[in-house]
Amino acid sequence: MKRLWITLTWLVFSILILIPLVVLATGAFGEGAGGFVKALTRPEALHALKMTGSIVLVVTLLNGLFGIMMGIYLVRANWLSRRLRQLFNSIVDLPYAVSPVIGGLMIVLLLGPDTIVGAFFEQIGFKVVYAFPGMVIATLFVTFPLMVREVMPVLQELGTDQEQAASTLGAYSWRTFWQVTWPSIRWAVIYGTILTVARSLGEFGAVLVVSGNIINKTQTATTLVYQDMENFNVTAANGVALVLAVFSIGLLLLMERAKKRKEVH
């Protein structure tokens, strides 16, 4: 029975992951190495990859900052009532329950050019929707829980004894964070950062709605893959998708290595 379950597990793993990766790699090099390089060096592909990298960088920084802050508030803020804390916890988990497409639509309805807020930003020359800021907001919405949910369990396990002791000895809150709290949560932050980068690379639905998928302006790598498939440019689509897949898999392997390193230390 045990061998049967192991066999079934490997079978499902192969069908869902290994075989699609092999097909993807085969399709990417369907026209040889030259076709693969050509797919990645197209002007629209270079712009889409650059746009994706910029979004990943900004979202990772913002998610790290606000994710850590939110995790600390939800665990340490005694002034928050129980119901208010439950409300904030539910809001943090909202991206898990709501489709990314719905999330993108919410952003358009809130900050689009036809709304009061969006029209105000348009008047001062700051375009949100169908521009880079909106794409960052959409990706941040999707990835926000990843950092919070990595940091919170560590803070809960850590308790407040060490932080209270540091405060009693005269340490300011900022110094307490860097010398007491940060060393305990840094691995959780590393995990959250890796997950954020991997998730940002693959985000499609929310970004598609918010960006408008304008070539050489608001197109990301994932929306470029979508457009290539729509235009039956399968080899180019496979090439860009393979780059994203390899990068994401590499990040996850890096996280596993970081976990082993943490266990050693």
Secondary structure by P-SEA (a helix, b strand, c coil): caaaaaaaaaaaaaaccaaaaaaaaaaaacccaaaaaaaaacaaaaaaaaaaaaaaaaaaaaaaaaaaaaaaaacccccccaaaaaaaaaaaaccccccaaaaaaaaaaacccccaaaaaaaaacccccccaaaaaaaaaaaccaaaaaaaaaaaaaaccaaaaaaaaacccaaaaaacccccccaaaaaaaaaaaaaaaaaccaaaaaaacccccccccaaaaaaaaaaacaaaaaaaaaaaaaaaaaaaaaaaaaaaaaaaac
